Amino acid sequence: MVTHVSPPVSREDPDEATLQHSINRNEATHCEMTTPNTPSKPDPHDSHQQPGPLDIILSVLASFFGVQSGRNQERDFRHGRAVHFIIVGLGLTLLLIMGIWIAVKFALRAAGV
């Protein structure tokens, strides 16, 4: 609770006393609670370094499923090189195609075809 003490009213100039009273009243009603400015902890994912090999692989896998986070996408576009993502994307695509091909081969062999 904010207590307000009015300044002594001068009998010579009533307009100035009224003005001072309204200024003090506005200061009392516009008090805001603030939190101290504490430095936030640095985000380990928000570094200014290029993404590492594991970061690139995880980003490409996430993009395959369409679940890439905005923060990681921003990091990739700011600090990553497109050629790294293209190479990893092509490699993972080939692995996916080969995995499906092998799975179909095993399924057909198990079915006796």
C-alpha positions as CSV (number, residue, x, y, z in Angstrom):
1,M,0.0,0.0,0.0
2,V,1.4,3.4,-1.0
3,T,0.8,6.2,1.5
4,H,0.6,9.7,0.3
5,V,1.6,12.7,2.3
6,S,0.4,16.0,0.9
7,P,2.9,18.9,0.9
8,P,1.9,21.8,3.0
9,V,-0.5,24.1,1.2
10,S,0.7,27.6,0.7
11,R,-1.9,30.3,1.3
12,E,-0.3,32.8,-1.1
13,D,-0.8,30.9,-4.4
14,P,-3.6,28.3,-4.4
15,D,-3.0,27.3,-8.1
16,E,0.5,26.3,-7.4
17,A,-0.5,24.3,-4.3
18,T,-3.2,22.5,-6.4
19,L,-0.7,21.8,-9.1
20,Q,1.9,20.4,-6.7
21,H,-0.8,18.2,-5.0
22,S,-1.9,16.8,-8.4
23,I,1.7,16.0,-9.4
24,N,2.3,14.2,-6.1
25,R,-0.9,12.3,-6.5
26,N,0.0,11.2,-10.0
27,E,3.4,10.0,-8.8
28,A,1.7,8.0,-6.1
29,T,-0.8,6.4,-8.4
30,H,1.7,5.5,-11.2
31,C,4.1,3.5,-9.0
32,E,5.0,0.3,-10.6
33,M,6.6,-2.7,-9.1
34,T,9.7,-3.7,-11.1
35,T,12.0,-6.6,-10.9
36,P,15.7,-6.0,-10.7
37,N,17.6,-6.3,-13.9
38,T,19.3,-9.6,-13.6
39,P,21.4,-10.8,-16.5
40,S,19.7,-13.8,-18.2
41,K,21.7,-17.0,-18.5
42,P,23.2,-17.4,-21.9
43,D,21.4,-19.9,-24.1
44,P,23.8,-22.6,-25.2
45,H,21.9,-23.1,-28.4
46,D,22.2,-19.4,-29.3
47,S,25.9,-19.3,-29.9
48,H,27.6,-17.4,-32.7
49,Q,29.5,-20.5,-33.9
50,Q,28.7,-22.6,-36.9
51,P,26.5,-25.7,-36.1
52,G,28.4,-28.8,-35.6
53,P,28.0,-32.1,-37.5
54,L,25.5,-33.5,-35.1
55,D,23.5,-30.2,-35.1
56,I,23.4,-30.4,-38.9
57,I,22.2,-34.0,-38.9
58,L,19.5,-33.3,-36.3
59,S,18.4,-30.2,-38.2
60,V,18.0,-32.1,-41.5
61,L,16.2,-35.0,-39.7
62,A,13.8,-32.5,-38.1
63,S,13.2,-30.9,-41.5
64,F,12.3,-34.3,-43.0
65,F,9.5,-34.5,-40.5
66,G,8.6,-30.8,-40.6
67,V,9.3,-30.2,-36.9
68,Q,12.3,-27.9,-37.1
69,S,12.1,-25.3,-34.3
70,G,12.2,-21.6,-35.2
71,R,15.3,-21.0,-33.0
72,N,17.2,-23.8,-34.7
73,Q,16.2,-22.7,-38.1
74,E,17.3,-19.2,-37.3
75,R,20.7,-20.6,-36.1
76,D,21.1,-22.7,-39.2
77,F,20.4,-19.8,-41.6
78,R,22.6,-17.3,-39.8
79,H,25.6,-19.4,-39.0
80,G,25.4,-22.6,-41.1
81,R,26.6,-23.1,-44.6
82,A,24.0,-24.3,-47.2
83,V,26.4,-26.8,-48.8
84,H,26.7,-28.7,-45.5
85,F,22.9,-29.1,-45.2
86,I,22.5,-30.0,-48.9
87,I,25.2,-32.8,-48.6
88,V,23.7,-34.2,-45.4
89,G,20.2,-33.9,-46.8
90,L,21.2,-35.9,-49.9
91,G,23.0,-38.5,-47.9
92,L,20.1,-39.0,-45.5
93,T,17.7,-39.2,-48.5
94,L,19.8,-41.9,-50.0
95,L,19.9,-43.8,-46.7
96,L,16.1,-43.6,-46.5
97,I,15.6,-44.9,-50.0
98,M,18.1,-47.7,-49.4
99,G,16.4,-48.6,-46.2
100,I,13.0,-48.8,-47.8
101,W,14.4,-50.8,-50.7
102,I,16.0,-53.3,-48.2
103,A,12.8,-53.6,-46.2
104,V,10.8,-54.3,-49.4
105,K,13.4,-57.0,-50.4
106,F,13.1,-58.7,-47.0
107,A,9.3,-58.5,-47.1
108,L,9.2,-60.1,-50.6
109,R,11.7,-62.8,-49.6
110,A,9.7,-63.6,-46.5
111,A,6.5,-63.8,-48.6
112,G,8.2,-66.3,-51.0
113,V,8.0,-64.1,-54.0
